[in-house]
Amino acid sequence: MKVSADQPFQIVYSLFEHEYLGYLFESFVVKVNDKGNLTYMHQNISSKNAQEFDKGLDERDYELIKQMDQMQQKAVFNHFQKKKMKPNEFFLKVFDKKTGDKLLQEEIDRYLERRRSKILSLIHGKMLFEMGKDGEPTWKQITISEEKASVLFHFRRNEENTHYFPTIKLKDEKVHFYQNDSYLLCKDPAWMVVDDTLFTFEQEVNGKKLKPFFNKKFILIPKNVEETYYKKFVAPLIASFDVYAKGFEIKSESHEPKPVLTFSELASAGQTTGSLFGDTNNTNGNGSADMSKILFELSFKYGTYSYKADKLKNVSVSVERHEDDYVFHRIRRNSVQEKNFIETLSNTGLQLKSSRSTLNKTNALSWLNDNLDTLREQGFIINQQDSGEKKYFVGPTKIDLEIMESIDWFDIKAVIQFGDYQIPFTTIRKHMLNKTREFKLPNGEYAVIPDRWATEYGDLFAFANEDDDKLKLNKIHVSLVKDLKDSNNARVEMTRKLEKLMDFDEIEDAPFPDKFNGTLRPYQQAGYNWLEFLNEYGFGGCLADDMGLGKTVQTLSLLQAEKEKDNGSTSLLVMPTSLIYNWEMEAGKFTPDLKILNYTGTNRNKDHEQFAQYDLVITSYGITRIDTEILNQFYFNYIILDESQAIKNPDSIISKAVRALKSRRKLILTGTPIENSTMDLWSQMSFVNPGLLGTSKFFKQEYQIPIEKKKDEAKTRRLNALIKPFILRREKTQVAKDLPEKVENIHFSDLSESQRAYYDREKENYRGKILDLIETEGIQKSQMMLLQGLTRLRQIANHPAMVEENYDGDSGKFEDVCHMISKALGKDHKILIFSQFVKHLKIVEKYLKDENITYSYLDGSVKDRQAEVEKFQNDDKVRVFLISLKAGGVGLNLTEADYVFLLDPWWNPAIEAQAVDRAHRIGQKNTVFTYKFIARDTVEEKILKLQESKLKLAKNLITIEESFVKSLSKEDITKLFD
């Protein structure tokens, strides 16, 4: 019968007993007659249709309906079913008396109990009924008591047994519930229905304690089990409820709590770790403190009684037996004070779980020694278990350091004390390096080196050297000394000049080379000053500026200064083959005074004595690997590695090759000092400053694993401090004020071997055809053939796969483009990638898909241009936009991009400029860096030169390839195909 929401109605809740699920509730709306009485017209409602009756419901009604929905048979079935079956089959199987699933039954019961408890906490003031057997929801109304009941547990002990039963009172009246159709509606906490009245208890009681007495007047406890029963059942009951006892005594007592912190050793085991010197020996007869555990346990002492701090209770009960008599000592506990004691431990760094805390030995005893005075002031009693077997030193520890700058190193004076005993620095250092932090004091106690010493002095112990009973530290560890000084862990005497290395902005201007052809921007001048400072102190360095900030020009200024200071010193510059031409061009532009030897090619002169005739020898990593034995016969002034991530793997052949070379100073250049792992950093920094980061084994154990696997921030800070003086890194956002709004770069790429062979073959073929045609038909009638040939050669220069689908070789430019994409994305840049060839974009698109790089795409076939633009502009995950030059060169606003890659040169530079201006326009907040990729010794490089010589044409905005071709003379065409 449907009830109209427009007519008077009442929400009611009806209770019924399910065959398997126990007591359930349902919600109904019942029509109300003119006299305000409930009628027989009713309708079941659920969360799905409750909104129809919103005017008669409040927030509690909606929550009640929701909870009741979740209790229905179908809801339970859907929540717990594991296999496809019908609800009736599920319940018959799960609740079968012989073969049923007991564990699942218990889980279902817990599920329903949680919802019963929630419903009963909200039901006050609502209309509750028992449902009739015919499904009538308002069969019998249940009164919901506003008052709560009390319970008193009775125990009567005699010579043979103990009788146990409860009495319940509601409104000062005894509640009779024995065998009179009363029932327990919810167990935890208990809710009962007696004489059609629903009530719960002032002090929450579990219904399991009451359930037996619905059908029993009392429970009898036999004499032979009474002691166990008294301790496990009666004592907790006395602690929580009112109890009337006859035959045994209950004493209530009150004492002030005393916190007792007990510590004991759990285990001890060896451990193999790397040391600074690659040692694996880790034992000295004292065991490894790192693998041992100390267990702390907190308890509270009340008079002669002690209770663990795992559960905070208002009352605890201890059972005492004297022959045949029992006394229950009811101890009232001070839970507020106990919480304060626990909070004291927490504030000092000891977090308890179930009254316990387990720390490795070094952490534990460090914590204890650091906080001993505070704990004792707060009233803590500190106990050590099993102290007769192995007693640990608990007391003050101190390390007193003095560090003084000498000519080439730092001198160290150290006094270390454990209580009254002074321990040599060398002894502590040996234990620290071998990870054996525990040692025996003269009085027989075992001391453990404080854990904080590993944090505060760990690098000092690792990097200090013992020389003739004196302690020294290499000056490359200047940051370590500065850190000890700033943290007040050492008294330091160091020159202000050396201290300035920690902040390169404070380094004074160095004399600038007279014959440097150009002017450095302010941040580049600062970089030059930094390089000269390292030079003066004999340090190596890593110039790690972001792409496009001028690492090349800063390095060239240093080399020019070296020439002017000591004409005759020769430096070696190693780089990827693809960058050699770039360096030659930049050196010719800025430092034309430098004598440069290009030590590459199959016909190179392999006489190392020739190097002395030059200021700079330029070579590739490949040649260095092949000619290591030749190169290491010469002592260079500087060895400089560009794109030094090439030696990120310390075990690679090229890493070993460059380490075999000899020089006065070393310098590395890279925009990505770390590509995959912190070990990349170790390999490169150990090349420029050997010993700075210890052995690779030591570095892995002390830094790589803690930083990469354990996310150890303290280790990260320590590593940063060590390398900070020797790495200079500026990102373009940091120096934007020193930069023009747009920085243009040309990136020259070498063709791969297979690509070069393909290109030369096609060039010769078209050269003959075109020049013959010009001779016979003239330039005007040769333009189509010329355009066809130039287009094919330009495509091959990009990637031969653009003209031959089955080409299985590689492409030098494509590899460079992929590398540059990876580098830019690694620094969270957004990139526009333009090409006039859709086929070229498709090749790059495949790479992006293979690398799972999200991108936008636009060529002439894309219909919804704006959707692609908005995706790139608004989605931080979309960081690459592939754009056809013709489709996207104009009309787009892409100010989220700060890098623009031009994959192939356009005939008209003005068109390229328009493409760049998609990002470089009003609204752009960052400096825009453009990279034009040119395949060296191809028609692309020649087009670049023609662009410069025909700048007038560019200014006239030539817009089509044919116009450019028409402007070419026979001499121009001949140069293109030379």
Buried (B, 14 or more C-beta within 10 A) or exposed (E): EEBEBEEBBBBBBBBBEBEBBBBBBBBBBBBBEEEEEBBEBBBEBBBEEBEBBEEBBEEBBBBBBBBBBBBBBEBBBEEBBEEEEEEEEBBEBBBEEEEBBEEBEEBBEEBBBBBBBBBBEBBEEBBBBBBEEEEBBBBEEBEBBEEEBBBEBBBBBEEEBBBBBBBBEBEEEEBEBEEEEBBBBBBBBBBBBBEEBBBBBEEEBEBEBBBEBBEEEBEEBEEEEBEEBBBEEBBBBBBBBEBEBEBBEBEEEEBEBBBBBBBBBEEBEEBEBBBBEEBEEBEEEBBBBBBBBBBBBBBBBBEEBEBEBEEBBEBBBBBEEEEEEBEBBBBBBBBEBBEEBBEBBEEBEBEBEEBEBEBBBBBBBBBBBBBBEEBEEBEBEBEBEEEEEBEBBBBEBEBEBEBBBEEEBBBBBBEBBBBEBEBEBEEBBBBBBBBBBBBEBEEEBBBBBBBBBBBBBBBBBBBBEEEEEEBBBBBBBBBBBBBBBEEEBBEBEBEEEBBBBBEBEEBEEBEBBEEBEEEBBEBBBBBBBBBBBBBEBEBBBBBBBBBBBBBBBBBBBBBBBBBBEEEEBBBBBBBBBBBBBBBBEBBEEBBEBBEBBBBBEEEBEEEBEBBEEBBBBBBBBBBBBBBBEBBBEBEBBBBBBBBBBBBBBBEBEBBEBBBEBEBBBBBBBBBBBBEEBBBBBBBBBBBBBEEBBBBBBBBBBBBBBBBBEEEBEEBBEBBEBBBBBBBBBBBBEEBBEBBEEBBBEBBBBBBBEBBBEBBBEBBEEBBEBBBEBBEEEEBEEBBEBBBEBBBBBBBBBBBBBBBEEEBEBBBBBBBBBBBBBBBBBEBEBBBBBBBBBBBBBBBBBEBBEEEEBBBBBBBEEBEEEEEBBEBBBEEEEBBBBBBBBBBBBEEBBBBBBBBBBBBBBBBBBBBBBBBBBBBBBEEBEBBBBBBBBBBBBBBBBBBBEBBEEBEEBBEEEBEEBEBBBBBBEEEBBBBBBE
